[in-house]
Amino acid sequence: MAGSSEEAAASERGVVIRDDWPGYDLKLFTYPQHYYGDLEFVLIPHGIIVDRIERLAKDIMEDIGYCDIMVLCVLKGGYKFCADLVAHLTNISRNSNRFVPMKVDFIKLRSYRNDQSTEEMQIFGGNDLSALSGKNVLIVEDVVGTGRTMQALLSSIEKYKPNMVKVASLLVKRTPRSDGFRPDYAGFEIPDLFVVGYALDYNEHFRDLNHICVINERGKEKYRV
C-alpha cells in the first residue's frame, strides 16, 4: 500500500513550513507583472523548490532501487514537478553503473472548484490502468490535502495488482480535513493555505509563476469562475 496513515517522522515530512511563517516579501523576487496585486507573499522560492526535488530524486532512487519504474503524473498541477523529478532520476541513472528504464504516463484528477475541494473525484486521460498490472508505479502529485483524492486513485490502481505503488507529492497541507494519508515522499509540508505557482493553478491562472505563492482575496475574486 502506498503512503501511510500513521503520523510521519520528521524526516518523512519534508521541509516543514510552520503556520506562523510570514513568507518572503514579493518585492524580493521577480514574477509576472500581470499578477501584481493578486498575491500575498512568496511561500517557497523557485530555487528552493528545485534543490528539494533533486534530493527527493536521490531518496526515491535509493529506496526503490534500480528497477523499471512507471511514472504516473497527475495533471495539470504536477507536470513541472514531474518533469523536474524525472530529469533528476534520469540523471542519477545515467551516472550509475545500471540504467533504470522509466516510462511516463499522464492522468488528470478533478476535485476542486475555485478554492474549495469537492467530494467527487474524476479521472481523465491516461492509458488503461490495467497496463499498471505487475509494474513498479510512482505516482507524482502536486498537493496532498485531505488525502481523499489520492486514496480514491490508489484504490482504482490497486485493483490491477501493480508490483509496487509509491506516491511523491511536492506539497502536503496540514489541514483538519485530512484523513491521515501521507505520501511516501514529500517535498514540503505547508500550512492550510491555497497556493499557486510552479504549475499549481487557480482556475488555470498562475501556472506561469515560478515561485509557490499564496493568492490573496483580490486574486481569487479576479479569476473566480
Contacts in CASP RR format, 6 or more apart in sequence:
PFRMAT RR
TARGET T0000
AUTHOR 0000-0000-0000
METHOD contacts of the structure
MODEL  1
MAGSSEEAAASERGVVIRDDWPGYDLKLFTYPQHYYGDLEFVLIPHGIIV
DRIERLAKDIMEDIGYCDIMVLCVLKGGYKFCADLVAHLTNISRNSNRFV
PMKVDFIKLRSYRNDQSTEEMQIFGGNDLSALSGKNVLIVEDVVGTGRTM
QALLSSIEKYKPNMVKVASLLVKRTPRSDGFRPDYAGFEIPDLFVVGYAL
DYNEHFRDLNHICVINERGKEKYRV
1 154 0 8 1.000
1 158 0 8 1.000
1 165 0 8 1.000
2 139 0 8 1.000
2 154 0 8 1.000
2 165 0 8 1.000
2 166 0 8 1.000
2 167 0 8 1.000
2 183 0 8 1.000
2 184 0 8 1.000
3 166 0 8 1.000
3 167 0 8 1.000
3 181 0 8 1.000
3 182 0 8 1.000
3 183 0 8 1.000
3 184 0 8 1.000
4 12 0 8 1.000
4 181 0 8 1.000
4 182 0 8 1.000
4 184 0 8 1.000
5 179 0 8 1.000
5 180 0 8 1.000
5 181 0 8 1.000
5 182 0 8 1.000
6 182 0 8 1.000
8 182 0 8 1.000
8 186 0 8 1.000
10 16 0 8 1.000
12 182 0 8 1.000
12 186 0 8 1.000
13 172 0 8 1.000
13 186 0 8 1.000
13 189 0 8 1.000
14 52 0 8 1.000
14 172 0 8 1.000
14 186 0 8 1.000
14 187 0 8 1.000
14 188 0 8 1.000
14 189 0 8 1.000
15 48 0 8 1.000
15 52 0 8 1.000
15 187 0 8 1.000
15 188 0 8 1.000
15 189 0 8 1.000
16 188 0 8 1.000
16 189 0 8 1.000
17 43 0 8 1.000
17 44 0 8 1.000
17 188 0 8 1.000
17 189 0 8 1.000
17 190 0 8 1.000
17 191 0 8 1.000
18 191 0 8 1.000
19 174 0 8 1.000
19 191 0 8 1.000
21 43 0 8 1.000
21 191 0 8 1.000
22 41 0 8 1.000
23 41 0 8 1.000
23 42 0 8 1.000
23 43 0 8 1.000
24 41 0 8 1.000
24 42 0 8 1.000
24 43 0 8 1.000
24 45 0 8 1.000
25 41 0 8 1.000
25 42 0 8 1.000
26 39 0 8 1.000
26 41 0 8 1.000
26 42 0 8 1.000
26 213 0 8 1.000
28 42 0 8 1.000
29 42 0 8 1.000
29 45 0 8 1.000
29 211 0 8 1.000
31 39 0 8 1.000
31 209 0 8 1.000
31 210 0 8 1.000
31 211 0 8 1.000
31 213 0 8 1.000
32 208 0 8 1.000
32 209 0 8 1.000
35 206 0 8 1.000
35 209 0 8 1.000
37 216 0 8 1.000
37 218 0 8 1.000
37 219 0 8 1.000
38 215 0 8 1.000
38 216 0 8 1.000
38 218 0 8 1.000
38 219 0 8 1.000
38 222 0 8 1.000
38 223 0 8 1.000
39 196 0 8 1.000
39 213 0 8 1.000
39 214 0 8 1.000
39 215 0 8 1.000
39 216 0 8 1.000
39 219 0 8 1.000
40 213 0 8 1.000
40 214 0 8 1.000
40 215 0 8 1.000
40 216 0 8 1.000
41 213 0 8 1.000
41 214 0 8 1.000
42 211 0 8 1.000
42 212 0 8 1.000
42 213 0 8 1.000
43 190 0 8 1.000
43 193 0 8 1.000
43 195 0 8 1.000
43 211 0 8 1.000
43 212 0 8 1.000
43 213 0 8 1.000
43 214 0 8 1.000
44 188 0 8 1.000
44 190 0 8 1.000
44 198 0 8 1.000
44 211 0 8 1.000
44 212 0 8 1.000
45 211 0 8 1.000
46 198 0 8 1.000
46 210 0 8 1.000
46 211 0 8 1.000
49 170 0 8 1.000
49 198 0 8 1.000
49 211 0 8 1.000
49 212 0 8 1.000
50 84 0 8 1.000
52 187 0 8 1.000
52 188 0 8 1.000
53 81 0 8 1.000
53 84 0 8 1.000
53 85 0 8 1.000
53 88 0 8 1.000
53 170 0 8 1.000
53 187 0 8 1.000
54 88 0 8 1.000
56 85 0 8 1.000
56 88 0 8 1.000
56 168 0 8 1.000
56 185 0 8 1.000
56 187 0 8 1.000
57 85 0 8 1.000
57 88 0 8 1.000
57 89 0 8 1.000
57 91 0 8 1.000
57 92 0 8 1.000
58 88 0 8 1.000
58 92 0 8 1.000
59 185 0 8 1.000
60 85 0 8 1.000
60 89 0 8 1.000
60 138 0 8 1.000
60 166 0 8 1.000
60 168 0 8 1.000
60 185 0 8 1.000
61 89 0 8 1.000
61 92 0 8 1.000
61 93 0 8 1.000
61 100 0 8 1.000
63 166 0 8 1.000
63 184 0 8 1.000
64 136 0 8 1.000
64 138 0 8 1.000
64 164 0 8 1.000
64 166 0 8 1.000
65 100 0 8 1.000
66 93 0 8 1.000
66 96 0 8 1.000
66 98 0 8 1.000
66 100 0 8 1.000
67 100 0 8 1.000
67 136 0 8 1.000
68 100 0 8 1.000
68 101 0 8 1.000
68 102 0 8 1.000
68 103 0 8 1.000
68 135 0 8 1.000
68 136 0 8 1.000
69 89 0 8 1.000
69 100 0 8 1.000
69 101 0 8 1.000
69 102 0 8 1.000
69 103 0 8 1.000
69 136 0 8 1.000
69 137 0 8 1.000
69 138 0 8 1.000
70 102 0 8 1.000
70 103 0 8 1.000
70 105 0 8 1.000
70 132 0 8 1.000
70 135 0 8 1.000
70 136 0 8 1.000
70 137 0 8 1.000
70 138 0 8 1.000
70 162 0 8 1.000
71 82 0 8 1.000
71 86 0 8 1.000
71 102 0 8 1.000
71 103 0 8 1.000
71 104 0 8 1.000
71 105 0 8 1.000
71 137 0 8 1.000
71 138 0 8 1.000
71 140 0 8 1.000
72 104 0 8 1.000
72 105 0 8 1.000
72 106 0 8 1.000
72 107 0 8 1.000
72 132 0 8 1.000
72 137 0 8 1.000
72 138 0 8 1.000
72 139 0 8 1.000
72 140 0 8 1.000
72 157 0 8 1.000
73 79 0 8 1.000
73 82 0 8 1.000
73 104 0 8 1.000
73 105 0 8 1.000
73 106 0 8 1.000
73 107 0 8 1.000
73 140 0 8 1.000
74 107 0 8 1.000
74 108 0 8 1.000
74 109 0 8 1.000
74 139 0 8 1.000
74 140 0 8 1.000
74 141 0 8 1.000
74 142 0 8 1.000
74 153 0 8 1.000
75 106 0 8 1.000
75 107 0 8 1.000
75 108 0 8 1.000
76 108 0 8 1.000
76 199 0 8 1.000
76 201 0 8 1.000
76 207 0 8 1.000
77 142 0 8 1.000
77 199 0 8 1.000
77 200 0 8 1.000
77 201 0 8 1.000
77 207 0 8 1.000
78 140 0 8 1.000
78 141 0 8 1.000
78 142 0 8 1.000
78 170 0 8 1.000
78 199 0 8 1.000
78 200 0 8 1.000
79 106 0 8 1.000
79 199 0 8 1.000
80 198 0 8 1.000
80 199 0 8 1.000
81 140 0 8 1.000
81 142 0 8 1.000
81 170 0 8 1.000
81 198 0 8 1.000
81 199 0 8 1.000
82 104 0 8 1.000
82 140 0 8 1.000
85 140 0 8 1.000
85 168 0 8 1.000
86 102 0 8 1.000
86 104 0 8 1.000
89 100 0 8 1.000
89 102 0 8 1.000
90 102 0 8 1.000
92 100 0 8 1.000
93 99 0 8 1.000
93 100 0 8 1.000
93 102 0 8 1.000
105 126 0 8 1.000
105 127 0 8 1.000
105 131 0 8 1.000
106 125 0 8 1.000
106 126 0 8 1.000
107 123 0 8 1.000
107 124 0 8 1.000
107 125 0 8 1.000
107 126 0 8 1.000
107 153 0 8 1.000
108 123 0 8 1.000
108 124 0 8 1.000
108 125 0 8 1.000
109 121 0 8 1.000
109 122 0 8 1.000
109 123 0 8 1.000
109 124 0 8 1.000
109 149 0 8 1.000
109 153 0 8 1.000
110 121 0 8 1.000
110 122 0 8 1.000
110 124 0 8 1.000
111 117 0 8 1.000
111 118 0 8 1.000
111 120 0 8 1.000
111 121 0 8 1.000
111 122 0 8 1.000
111 148 0 8 1.000
111 149 0 8 1.000
112 118 0 8 1.000
113 225 0 8 1.000
114 202 0 8 1.000
114 203 0 8 1.000
114 220 0 8 1.000
114 224 0 8 1.000
114 225 0 8 1.000
115 194 0 8 1.000
115 202 0 8 1.000
115 215 0 8 1.000
115 220 0 8 1.000
117 145 0 8 1.000
117 146 0 8 1.000
117 148 0 8 1.000
117 149 0 8 1.000
117 177 0 8 1.000
119 148 0 8 1.000
121 148 0 8 1.000
121 149 0 8 1.000
121 152 0 8 1.000
121 153 0 8 1.000
123 153 0 8 1.000
123 156 0 8 1.000
129 156 0 8 1.000
129 157 0 8 1.000
129 159 0 8 1.000
129 160 0 8 1.000
130 160 0 8 1.000
132 157 0 8 1.000
132 160 0 8 1.000
132 162 0 8 1.000
133 160 0 8 1.000
133 161 0 8 1.000
133 162 0 8 1.000
134 160 0 8 1.000
134 161 0 8 1.000
134 162 0 8 1.000
134 163 0 8 1.000
135 162 0 8 1.000
135 163 0 8 1.000
136 162 0 8 1.000
136 163 0 8 1.000
136 164 0 8 1.000
137 157 0 8 1.000
137 162 0 8 1.000
137 164 0 8 1.000
137 165 0 8 1.000
137 166 0 8 1.000
138 166 0 8 1.000
138 167 0 8 1.000
138 168 0 8 1.000
139 150 0 8 1.000
139 153 0 8 1.000
139 154 0 8 1.000
139 157 0 8 1.000
139 165 0 8 1.000
139 166 0 8 1.000
139 167 0 8 1.000
139 168 0 8 1.000
140 168 0 8 1.000
140 169 0 8 1.000
141 150 0 8 1.000
141 167 0 8 1.000
141 168 0 8 1.000
141 169 0 8 1.000
141 170 0 8 1.000
141 183 0 8 1.000
142 169 0 8 1.000
142 170 0 8 1.000
142 171 0 8 1.000
142 199 0 8 1.000
142 200 0 8 1.000
143 169 0 8 1.000
143 170 0 8 1.000
143 171 0 8 1.000
143 172 0 8 1.000
143 173 0 8 1.000
143 195 0 8 1.000
143 200 0 8 1.000
144 150 0 8 1.000
144 167 0 8 1.000
144 169 0 8 1.000
144 171 0 8 1.000
144 172 0 8 1.000
144 173 0 8 1.000
144 181 0 8 1.000
144 182 0 8 1.000
144 183 0 8 1.000
144 186 0 8 1.000
145 172 0 8 1.000
145 173 0 8 1.000
145 175 0 8 1.000
145 177 0 8 1.000
145 178 0 8 1.000
146 175 0 8 1.000
146 177 0 8 1.000
146 178 0 8 1.000
146 179 0 8 1.000
147 178 0 8 1.000
147 179 0 8 1.000
147 180 0 8 1.000
147 181 0 8 1.000
148 179 0 8 1.000
150 167 0 8 1.000
150 169 0 8 1.000
150 181 0 8 1.000
150 183 0 8 1.000
151 179 0 8 1.000
151 181 0 8 1.000
154 165 0 8 1.000
154 167 0 8 1.000
157 165 0 8 1.000
158 165 0 8 1.000
166 184 0 8 1.000
166 185 0 8 1.000
167 183 0 8 1.000
167 184 0 8 1.000
167 185 0 8 1.000
168 183 0 8 1.000
168 184 0 8 1.000
168 185 0 8 1.000
168 186 0 8 1.000
169 183 0 8 1.000
169 185 0 8 1.000
169 186 0 8 1.000
169 187 0 8 1.000
170 187 0 8 1.000
170 188 0 8 1.000
170 198 0 8 1.000
171 186 0 8 1.000
171 187 0 8 1.000
171 188 0 8 1.000
171 189 0 8 1.000
171 190 0 8 1.000
171 195 0 8 1.000
171 212 0 8 1.000
172 182 0 8 1.000
172 183 0 8 1.000
172 186 0 8 1.000
172 187 0 8 1.000
172 188 0 8 1.000
172 189 0 8 1.000
172 190 0 8 1.000
173 189 0 8 1.000
173 190 0 8 1.000
173 191 0 8 1.000
173 192 0 8 1.000
173 193 0 8 1.000
174 189 0 8 1.000
174 190 0 8 1.000
174 191 0 8 1.000
174 192 0 8 1.000
175 192 0 8 1.000
176 192 0 8 1.000
193 214 0 8 1.000
194 202 0 8 1.000
194 214 0 8 1.000
194 215 0 8 1.000
194 220 0 8 1.000
195 212 0 8 1.000
195 213 0 8 1.000
195 214 0 8 1.000
195 215 0 8 1.000
196 202 0 8 1.000
196 205 0 8 1.000
196 206 0 8 1.000
196 209 0 8 1.000
196 212 0 8 1.000
196 213 0 8 1.000
196 214 0 8 1.000
196 215 0 8 1.000
197 206 0 8 1.000
197 207 0 8 1.000
197 208 0 8 1.000
197 209 0 8 1.000
197 210 0 8 1.000
197 211 0 8 1.000
197 212 0 8 1.000
197 213 0 8 1.000
198 209 0 8 1.000
198 210 0 8 1.000
198 211 0 8 1.000
198 212 0 8 1.000
199 207 0 8 1.000
200 206 0 8 1.000
200 207 0 8 1.000
200 212 0 8 1.000
201 207 0 8 1.000
202 215 0 8 1.000
202 219 0 8 1.000
202 220 0 8 1.000
202 223 0 8 1.000
203 223 0 8 1.000
203 224 0 8 1.000
203 225 0 8 1.000
205 223 0 8 1.000
206 213 0 8 1.000
206 215 0 8 1.000
END
